[in-house]
Amino acid sequence: MKKRKNIITVAIDSPAAAGAGTQAKLIANEYKLLYLDTGKIYRYLAKITFNEKKINYNFLKKKIDRLNLRKLNDPDLLSDRIARHASIIAKDRKIRKIVKQLQLNYAYNPPNKFFGSVLDGRDITSVIMKDAMFKFYITANVKVRARRRFNEFRKIKKNISYNQVLKSLRNRDYLDKNRKHSPLKKTKDSILINTSKLSKKACFLKIKAIMNNKIN
């Protein structure tokens, strides 16, 4: 695959609700990078296949080949049932292969208006962008993550308890870390960022210092 030269590439992996998406958006804005939330791609496919008994891989490939990134902003993709189903279909090797090509294209051939790319997900540092200029593993204590997600749900008045959120996150962690293909893991060359006791701003300043030190 042909790659754009002299671009900034940032790969981020993290468990759910650790704050990786927020940091990726801040990085994208600061350095004028294309941002791709790869988890949303699996959620998009999860919504399409939610009620299907058998997966039509050719149909999904056509959907991915024609995907407009605006479709990833669909509010339905944030639902817990779609998130759970996304974790399940993400174990499918054929689906991962379909999604991989899209991710590689945005990672290494972003539109010229961008100075590079930042992707976050579960297998970005280990599979998709092994040679990224920057590789981060962003995490936080599961109870801290559950509290943050619970507070997010309260703001949108979603009727769910903290214990339900905690149980859901623990289940997703298990699925993400124990799937056969491309499980969530910290690679040896990824920089660990634990956000348990960091504000969004403090976390970003830490990442920015690391990036500026190398870029400059």
Protein Blocks (a to p, Z undefined) as FASTA:
>chain_A
ZZdehiacddddddehilmmmmmmmmmmmnopacddfklmmmmmmmmmmmpcbdcfklmm
mmmmmocfklmmpmklmpmklmmmmmmmmmpmklmmmmmmmmmmmmmmccfkbgbdcddd
jklmmmmmmmgfbdcdddddfklmmmmmmmmmmmnopacdfklmmmmmmmmmmmmmmgfb
hpacddfkbccddfklacfklmmmmmmmmmmmmmZZ
